[in-house]
Amino acid sequence: MRKLDWYIFKKFIGTFFFAISLLIVVVIVFDVSENVDSFIKNHASFYEVVFHFYIPFIPYFINLFIYLFTFISVIFFTSKMAGHTEIIAILSSGISFRRFLWPYMMAALMLAAGSFYLGNFLIPRMDTVRRTFKNQYMENLMKSSGSNIHVQIEKGVYAYMSSYDLKRYTGYKFTLEKFDDHSLEYKLTGDKIVYDTVSEKWRITNYVEYYFKPDERITKGKVMDTALVMKPTDFYFVKEDFEEMNLIELRRYIGEQRAKGADNILPYEIEMHKRLASPAAIIILTLIGASLSSRKTRGGMGINLGIGITITFTYIIFMEFFRVFAISGIISPLMAGWLPNIIFATIGIYFLVKAPK
């Protein structure tokens, strides 16, 4: 990279970190004022608030808005360069516009790689601490699945409970059914089923076993220790538990649930494709921002910033719009994650063609 490249690269990265740092301070101040009553009421210590909630919160917040502040940073410093006729001088010296974009793309690639690492590896590890704090002092993230719980634990095997007690690891009015080619071959019922956290096995009391194949027979008993392929988490849900999974764990979880035939994996698939698509948005929005703001305009920086913020929020709306479509089953999670990037990449190519040469 030449001196000019380093000049643009430093302006890009410097403006980005300055803008995101200012906003982090503002957001933390507002968040503290909103949650201070919960902290005091639940006796959270100063150390826990700082190191178990807000320190892990910073990378989460940076990654949440990284493409927004990348775009605004590009618009801001490129508009200043255009206003000082620096870009005219650069292009007049024989440097092509595509060559001029080289340091922009290098900085965007660096930020995209950082976003990929944050979203898929660092943040899930730090979110374990943050969510533990949140569950203890702010809101209960563990929610009961309610009454009449039906779960498919593996292909052709279904479990039912009338209710499940989270604290006692106990289910009531338990039924297990095993099918072979849509024909019931085995059924197990029990008044109560309890999970032993030491042996990691389930114990059923007052059980009755029904065998339908090859011969019909019934077995009864007081207590049965089983090795059922079930986990307590199958009978309650943790709000947005995918936040604690890195990319490898998320893919493994989706594969395991798909092998079981479970029908609750859609939010996890949407999250996985969102994590993969978001870093690419940084590169696309950088291209749009540099192409849009490189021309000197009569309205100055304000016009470019206004257009830039409008484009960014339109991108966010498109992300939510397609996510809702994916949840409704209208489009696949893959399309929901990548369609906004495809649309805005097309817009970026248009602005690149129209950019000053």
Secondary structure in CASP SS format (residue, H / E / C, confidence):
PFRMAT SS
TARGET T0000
AUTHOR 0000-0000-0000
METHOD secondary structure of the structure
MODEL  1
M C 1.00
R C 1.00
K H 1.00
L H 1.00
D H 1.00
W H 1.00
Y H 1.00
I H 1.00
F H 1.00
K H 1.00
K H 1.00
F H 1.00
I H 1.00
G H 1.00
T H 1.00
F H 1.00
F H 1.00
F H 1.00
A H 1.00
I H 1.00
S H 1.00
L H 1.00
L H 1.00
I H 1.00
V H 1.00
V H 1.00
V H 1.00
I H 1.00
V H 1.00
F H 1.00
D H 1.00
V H 1.00
S H 1.00
E H 1.00
N H 1.00
V H 1.00
D H 1.00
S H 1.00
F H 1.00
I H 1.00
K H 1.00
N C 1.00
H C 1.00
A C 1.00
S C 1.00
F H 1.00
Y H 1.00
E H 1.00
V H 1.00
V H 1.00
F H 1.00
H H 1.00
F H 1.00
Y H 1.00
I H 1.00
P H 1.00
F H 1.00
I H 1.00
P H 1.00
Y H 1.00
F H 1.00
I H 1.00
N H 1.00
L H 1.00
F C 1.00
I H 1.00
Y H 1.00
L H 1.00
F H 1.00
T H 1.00
F H 1.00
I H 1.00
S H 1.00
V H 1.00
I H 1.00
F H 1.00
F H 1.00
T H 1.00
S H 1.00
K H 1.00
M H 1.00
A H 1.00
G H 1.00
H C 1.00
T C 1.00
E H 1.00
I H 1.00
I H 1.00
A H 1.00
I H 1.00
L H 1.00
S H 1.00
S C 1.00
G C 1.00
I C 1.00
S C 1.00
F H 1.00
R H 1.00
R H 1.00
F H 1.00
L C 1.00
W H 1.00
P H 1.00
Y H 1.00
M H 1.00
M H 1.00
A H 1.00
A H 1.00
L H 1.00
M H 1.00
L H 1.00
A H 1.00
A H 1.00
G H 1.00
S H 1.00
F H 1.00
Y H 1.00
L H 1.00
G H 1.00
N H 1.00
F H 1.00
L H 1.00
I H 1.00
P H 1.00
R H 1.00
M H 1.00
D H 1.00
T H 1.00
V H 1.00
R H 1.00
R H 1.00
T H 1.00
F H 1.00
K H 1.00
N H 1.00
Q H 1.00
Y H 1.00
M C 1.00
E C 1.00
N C 1.00
L C 1.00
M E 1.00
K E 1.00
S E 1.00
S C 1.00
G C 1.00
S C 1.00
N C 1.00
I E 1.00
H E 1.00
V E 1.00
Q E 1.00
I E 1.00
E E 1.00
K C 1.00
G C 1.00
V E 1.00
Y E 1.00
A E 1.00
Y E 1.00
M E 1.00
S C 1.00
S E 1.00
Y E 1.00
D E 1.00
L C 1.00
K C 1.00
R C 1.00
Y C 1.00
T E 1.00
G E 1.00
Y E 1.00
K E 1.00
F E 1.00
T E 1.00
L E 1.00
E E 1.00
K E 1.00
F E 1.00
D E 1.00
D C 1.00
H C 1.00
S E 1.00
L E 1.00
E E 1.00
Y E 1.00
K E 1.00
L E 1.00
T E 1.00
G E 1.00
D E 1.00
K E 1.00
I E 1.00
V E 1.00
Y E 1.00
D E 1.00
T C 1.00
V C 1.00
S C 1.00
E C 1.00
K E 1.00
W E 1.00
R E 1.00
I E 1.00
T E 1.00
N E 1.00
Y E 1.00
V E 1.00
E E 1.00
Y E 1.00
Y E 1.00
F C 1.00
K C 1.00
P C 1.00
D C 1.00
E C 1.00
R E 1.00
I E 1.00
T E 1.00
K E 1.00
G E 1.00
K E 1.00
V E 1.00
M E 1.00
D E 1.00
T E 1.00
A C 1.00
L C 1.00
V C 1.00
M C 1.00
K C 1.00
P H 1.00
T H 1.00
D H 1.00
F H 1.00
Y E 1.00
F E 1.00
V E 1.00
K C 1.00
E C 1.00
D H 1.00
F H 1.00
E H 1.00
E H 1.00
M C 1.00
N C 1.00
L H 1.00
I H 1.00
E H 1.00
L H 1.00
R H 1.00
R H 1.00
Y H 1.00
I H 1.00
G H 1.00
E H 1.00
Q H 1.00
R H 1.00
A H 1.00
K H 1.00
G C 1.00
A C 1.00
D C 1.00
N C 1.00
I C 1.00
L H 1.00
P H 1.00
Y H 1.00
E H 1.00
I H 1.00
E H 1.00
M H 1.00
H H 1.00
K H 1.00
R H 1.00
L H 1.00
A H 1.00
S H 1.00
P H 1.00
A H 1.00
A H 1.00
I H 1.00
I H 1.00
I H 1.00
L H 1.00
T H 1.00
L H 1.00
I H 1.00
G H 1.00
A H 1.00
S H 1.00
L H 1.00
S H 1.00
S C 1.00
R C 1.00
K C 1.00
T C 1.00
R C 1.00
G C 1.00
G C 1.00
M H 1.00
G H 1.00
I H 1.00
N H 1.00
L H 1.00
G H 1.00
I H 1.00
G H 1.00
I H 1.00
T H 1.00
I H 1.00
T H 1.00
F H 1.00
T H 1.00
Y H 1.00
I H 1.00
I H 1.00
F H 1.00
M H 1.00
E H 1.00
F H 1.00
F H 1.00
R H 1.00
V H 1.00
F H 1.00
A H 1.00
I H 1.00
S C 1.00
G C 1.00
I C 1.00
I C 1.00
S C 1.00
P H 1.00
L H 1.00
M H 1.00
A H 1.00
G H 1.00
W H 1.00
L H 1.00
P H 1.00
N H 1.00
I H 1.00
I H 1.00
F H 1.00
A H 1.00
T H 1.00
I H 1.00
G H 1.00
I H 1.00
Y H 1.00
F H 1.00
L H 1.00
V H 1.00
K H 1.00
A C 1.00
P C 1.00
K C 1.00
END
